[in-house]
Amino acid sequence: MNISRYFWYLTIIILFAVFQVKAQTVGGAMKFSVSMENPNTHYYHITLTCEDVKGEYLDFKLPAWTPGYYWLVNFARNVVSFRAETSDGKLLSWQKTTKNTWRVTTKQVKTVTIRYDVYANTQSVADPFLDEARGYISPAGVFMYIDGALKHPSTIEIKPYKSWNKITTGLDLVPGKSNTYIAPDFDVLYDSPILVGNQEILSFDVQGIPHFIAFEEPEKFNKQKLASDLKQMIESAVKVVNDIPYKHYTFIIMGEGRGGLEHSNSTAVFSNGAVYNNADTEGYKRWLNFLTHEYFHLYNIKSIRPIALGPFNYDQENYTNMLWVSEGFTVYYEYLILNRAGLISRNDVLKFLQGDILQYENIPGRLFQSATESSFDTWIQFFNRSDNTANTTISYYNKGAVLGMLLDLKIRHETKNRKSLDDVMRSLYTIYFKEKQRGFTDDEFRQTCETVAGTSLQEIFEYASTTQAIDYSKYLAYAGLSIDVTPDKASGGHLGVSFQNESEKLIVSQVEWNSPAWHAGLSSQDIILKVNEQSANRQNVEQILKSSRAGDVIKLQYTHRGRQHDVAITVGESMLHTFEMAPFKTPDALQALILKDWLRN
């Protein structure tokens, strides 16, 4: 035998043997148990039993983030009292190998049980929380998985605090068992929040499929009105792709707080319901927008998704350029869905779109960051706001909604209103989610859009990938609408600085890029002492600015890092953009058809 070949074969055999010995597998059941005996301590107690274990060790991991919340939360920081043992209670050795990995030496035992506690005292839809009022389990922050076994099914037994009688989740119950649920894999488990408490449950059906609303504070809501409106909303949303991809769906509505997070079979939100009881108010309409947004995500991001957003790497960032589609288009569709359901008017939709344009156009960040860049950099920017954020970044929510409108109107115009953005969403859903069972690439998304439109959409995709100014008039004209893009002079002068009061001090919170204050050298955290020789407070600064005109000089005395400065700032011209939209007086036949079909009165 050739000696070099012999050693090559021997190396392969040794490596294979080593891999076989060290490889970690779980052939049997994985069973979680979660208890919460003393909720005011904020600790969940978790037990995970793994049967038919093979290998020298198991790597137990807790995700560093949760899907839909694009930020490394690093849930592992909340884990304490980790231990591992055999089926007869003998302790197994373990060590941390990464920030979120606990390696347990199994010694060839067949059953391994780990126990650990999770501290849960952050009120967020992305974080687990526990106190005397509720237990909210954001699964990625509570349930560990075994490295390499994300596709393994598991059962979850919930042991509620003694004073609680309800468990709400999108997971299915294990037949014949109470308070025990089945997750076919960990992707489903991490996508299924659990609320434990005394919430009130309402239900209704859509196309024979049950839907549930869990109210933590039911007395604050007009429950029947909300249930009726959500039913109409869902019936409208389903028509976009003509399919319902779940067996049941749950809205988890917790108490006062901020935030909402989408899931394939549920959504979890915080809300002060008292604000939304009057259905005729702008607040209630925005509340419906909020719920519609989270619901429609089950299509646009859970089903219709960029290829980078599933299957997930739970250890690190999952980058995509396409959140302007996944999030921005969902904003756009929340307006369309509610309008088609008869819950908001055409004027409401135009007002909401006007607001998105205003929020995008009125910040300097539009000159520096594109929608694709905003999408990619969300991991380092969205939850890390600073005094310079508005100067250098944009929101893919706002610009994405506007780009969704442009794309929809362009498709309608090019196809004589025979097709719309709905056809794009339907094609993506059918081809990539149903048939290919995967996400789409950036190129596949553009190709689908251009196939439906029957023409190149280069300009719109350049709007997404560059900071090029948007020609709103061109696209809105397709629907017989005008838009006021000419800035008007506004009363008062422009300084370009925002303030906040702290301990009776007037503190600079932000300085606008290229503004008079910017050029004068003001900085965030500067303390304003005097304005035009008067002791400074928010009221007199705002009054002086209101009564000033471009060219006037305002004298400021301020401290910067403890050093006093005096500066004279020449006030700039204050300009006002409205971006108001109005129908043409004499639209042509196609324009009138598009507007009528696009937005109902």
Secondary structure, 3 states (H helix, E strand, C coil): CCHHHHHHHHHHHHHHHHHHHHCCEECCCEEEEEECCCHHHCEEEEEEEEECEECCEEEEECCCCECCECCCCCHHHHEEEEEEEECCCCEECEEEEECCEEEEECCCCCEEEEEEEEECECCCCCCCEECCCCEEECHHHCCCEECCCCCCCEEEEEECCCCCCEEEECCEECCCCCCEEEECCHHHHHCCCEEEECCEEEEEEECCEEEEEEECCHHHCCHHHHHHHHHHHHHHHHHHHCCCCCCCEEEEEECCCCCEEECCCEEEEECCHHHHCCCCCHHHHHHHHHHHHHHHCCCECCCECECCCCCCCCCCCCCCCCHHHHCHHHHHHHHHHHHHCCCCCHHHHHHHHHHHHHHHHCCHHHHCCCHHHHHHCHHHHCCCCCCCHHHHCCCHHHHHHHHHHHHHHHHHHHCCCCCCHHHHHHHHHHHHHHHCCCCECHHHHHHHHHHHHCCCCHHHHHHHHCCCCCCHHHHHHHHCEEECCCCEEEEEEECCEEEEEECCEEEEEEECCCCHHHHHCCCCCCEEEEECCEECCHHHHHHHHHHCCCCCEEEEEEEECCEEEEEEEECEEEEECCCCEEECCCCCHHHHHHHHHHCCC
